[in-house]
Amino acid sequence: MALEGEPGRLERAQELAAALTSRAAQDSEFARLLEAWRQDARPMRTGAGDVRNEISGTVHGRVVTGRDFNGPVTLN
């Protein structure tokens, strides 16, 4: 909660990291859950290369552009 109040404050982030590391060292289940959360929270790694999406002309309906979608795209 303290980090949430001051998200740009490096000292708070470092304090939180130290607290999480200490708790994980003492509690293997917490360590396992923390690692699972970290894996889910990390940015998705994409392949190398640039993408340029361009739409020209008249479009009737929806258009989805992007790169490296993860999961289904549903249009209702």
Secondary structure as the mmCIF struct_conf table of DSSP 4:
data_model
#
loop_
_struct_conf.conf_type_id
_struct_conf.id
_struct_conf.beg_label_comp_id
_struct_conf.beg_label_asym_id
_struct_conf.beg_label_seq_id
_struct_conf.end_label_comp_id
_struct_conf.end_label_asym_id
_struct_conf.end_label_seq_id
HELX_RH_AL_P HELX_RH_AL_P1 ALA A 2 GLY A 5
BEND BEND1 GLU A 6 GLU A 6
TURN_TY1_P TURN_TY1_P1 PRO A 7 GLY A 8
HELX_RH_AL_P HELX_RH_AL_P2 LEU A 10 GLN A 26
HELX_RH_AL_P HELX_RH_AL_P3 SER A 28 ALA A 41
BEND BEND2 ARG A 42 ARG A 42
HELX_LH_PP_P HELX_LH_PP_P1 PRO A 43 ARG A 45
BEND BEND3 ALA A 48 GLY A 49
BEND BEND4 GLY A 57 GLY A 57
BEND BEND5 GLY A 61 GLY A 61
BEND BEND6 ARG A 67 ASP A 68
BEND BEND7 GLY A 71 GLY A 71
#
